[in-house]
Amino acid sequence: MKNVLKLLYFLLSIQWISAQTESKITNVTVYLDGAEINRTARVSLKSGTSEFTFNALSPHIEESSIQISGLKKASILSINYGINYLSKQKQNDSITALKDELKVLKGKIQNQYDSISGYNEEVSLIQSNKKLGNATKVVSLEQLKTFATYYRERITELKMAIHKSNRMIESYEKKQVNIKQQLVEFNVDEKVQTGEITLKLNSDKPIGLDLKISYNIENAGWFPIYDLKADKINEPINLEYKAHVYQNSGCDWNGVNLVLSTGDPNTNNEKPIVNPKYLNFVSAYSNYQSQRATRNYNYKYNPLVKTVTGVVTTSSDGLPLPGANIIEKGTSNGVQTDFDGRYTLKTSTGNTLIFSYVGMKTEELPIHSSTMNVALDENNTLEEVVVVAYGIKKEKLNGTNAVQQMIDEDDFEEQPYVEPINYTFNGNIIETGITNTNFKIDKTYSIPSDGDVTVIEVDRFSVPANYEYFTAPVLNENVFLTAKIGNWEQYNLLPAEANVYFEGSYSGKTNINPGATTDSLTISLGVDPNIIVKRTQRNDFKKTTFIGNNKVVYKGFEVELRNNKQSKIQLTLMDRVPITQNKSIKLDDIETGTSEYDKEKGILKWVFNLEPGETDKVEHSYSVKYPKGKRVNL
C-alpha cells in the first residue's frame, strides 16, 4: 500500500515539472537599435495545467515585451523570464584543432630544448679536452693545426645549432600565444548566461499548439552605408543602399528571415505636453538649468567606427571652439580641440560622445561616423558671462534648432492613403508606414552572435544629379566635385557615411544627411586633381603703416585657376573678407572685383565656366585699422 501511495504522488507531481521545450527562430525584425525575435515551438497540453520552459534564449530580453500567440482555447496562467547561468564548453572542430596544435607545438619546443642540452654537453666535452699530448708524447705542428681547426669548426657549428634552436623555440612560442588568444576569443570554458521563458498554460482538454513567441532584445541593430558611383559628370549617380547588421544577443540567428526597420523601439513615443512657464528669480549660485528640447538627430551607433575626427564650432556664427572637451560617455577616454576647433579621438568601449565647452550647451551624440562635426548652442544660463567675455553675436535660430510647433489634436487631418508595398531592384519588399519604413529581405541570412557585421544589400538606385565643382582656397585649395540630388525623400535614406567612387576610382568618404531642411541633397564626391587652384598674397599689399595711435594692415590676395580636364566645367569659387564686431577695429578699402559680395557675412562668390586648358584669375583686397599695441586675428 505504501508503494502505491508513492507512485500516485509521483504521477500527480510530474505534471508540475517544467518541460524543457525547444524553439526555433523563424524571423527577426532588426531596428536601428534593438531587434524583435520571433520563435515557433510545438507543444502538447494535457487537461489541466501544463508548464513549459523555453531555454537557450538571449540573456538580454526585455521582459515586458514578451508576447505569446497561437493559444487557440488555452489560456495563460503566468509568464516568467529569468537568467540561467551555465558552464558551457564550446567544443567544436576549430577548438579541438587548436588544442591539438598546442600539443604539437609543446612537443616541438621540448625537442629543441633537448637538442640544445645535447649541444651544450658536446661543447663542454670539447672544452674539457683541450690538452694535447703529455710528458712522454709531443704533438707536432701539423697535429696541432688539425686539432685547432676541428675545435674551431665544431664549436662554431654547435653555437650556430644552439642559436637556430633558440630561434625555433621563439617562433613556436609566438604561435602558442596566437593560438591561446584564439581560444580566448572562442570563450572556451567560459561561464555564459542564457535566458529562459517559463510558460504556464491551462487547457480544458488535451491539445497540440504551434506557439509563436516574440520579444525584443538589446545588443543588436543595423546601420546604413552607401556606395556612390559616378562615371561621368553628365550621367546619373549609382547609389547602392547597404545595411550592416550586427548582434551580440547570446544566440546565433541561423537561416532566418530578416526585416530591417527604420524604427527605434527605444524612442519615447509620448507626445510632449506644453505647460505654462512661470518666470521667477533664481540664485546666481544655484544649479538651475533651463529645460532643453529633445533634438531629433536620427543618428545611430556605428560599431565599425574606431577613430572619430571633426571640428567643434559655435552654432550661431560657426567660429571654432579651442579647448572644447570630447569625452567617450562612461569612460575616461577623451581629448580637447586644438586652436582651430579640431579633434581626433580613438574610441574604446563607449558608443556615445559628449561635447562640452564653458558657456555652451553640452551635446551627446552616438558614434555614428568617422567624421563628426558639432555646433554647440549658447547656454542661456550663462548668457551674461558669455556675452561679456566672448562677445558672441546672437542670431535667430534656424529651422533645425527651432522649438517644434505644438498642434491641437482637432487640427490633425486624416492621413491620405499611401500605397504600402513597393519592391527594390533585387526583390526586397518595402513597406512604408506612417512613422517608419520596413525592408523585407528576400533571402534568408545567418548572423552569429559575435558583434561582427553582416552586409546586406537593401536597394540600388540610378539617381539624377546636378554636378558642380566647388573650391574655397582660403580654407582648402583642393577642388571638390559635388552633386545635388532633388526629390531625395523618395529613396528612404538615413543619415550615414558613404563610400565615393568617381571615374572608377575610390575617392574617399562623405556623409549623407537627409535630415537637412533644404530642397536638394548635396553630396561631396571628392577632390578632382585635374583642376588647379592657387591662392597667394599680393606683394603690393604686404605693408603696414601707422596713423596716429592706430595701426593699418593692408591685405590683398590673388586666386589663379586652371582647368586641366578634357571637358568644360563650371566652378564655384568662394573666399571672404573679414568682418568686425568691435568698434575699435575698422575695415576699409574693400575691393571685391567681379564677385558677388555678401556684406553681412563678408563672403565673396565667383562662378566660372572654364574650357579645357583655360586659366583665369581674380583678386580682392582690404585694409584693417586698429589701435597700436593690440593684436588682431588677421
Protein Blocks (a to p, Z undefined) as FASTA:
>chain_A
ZZmmmmmmmmmmmmmpccddddddfbdcddfbdcdddddddddddehjdddddehiafkb
cfklpccehklmaccfbdcddddddddddddfklmmmmmmmmmmmmmmmmmmmmmmmmmm
mmmmmmmmmbgcjfklccdfklmmmmmmmmmmmmmmmmmmmmmmmmmmmmmmmmmmmmmm
mmmmnopaiacdddddddddddfbdcddddddddddehiacddddddddfbfkbccdddd
dddddddehpacehiacdddfbdfkbcfbdcdddddddddddfkbcbdcddddddekpac
dfkbmbdcdddddfklopacehiacddehiabdcdddfkopacdddfkbcbdcdddehia
cdddddfbfbdcddddddfklmmmmmmmnopacddddfklpccddddfklpccdddddfb
dcdfkopacdddfkbccdddfbdcddddehpacdddfbdcdddddddddddfklomcdcd
ddddehklmnopacddddddeehiafbdcdddfkbcbfbdcddebjcfkbccdddddfkl
gccddehjbccdddddddddddfbfbdcdddddddddddfbfkbccehiaehjaccdfkn
opacddddddehiacdddddddddddehiacdZZ
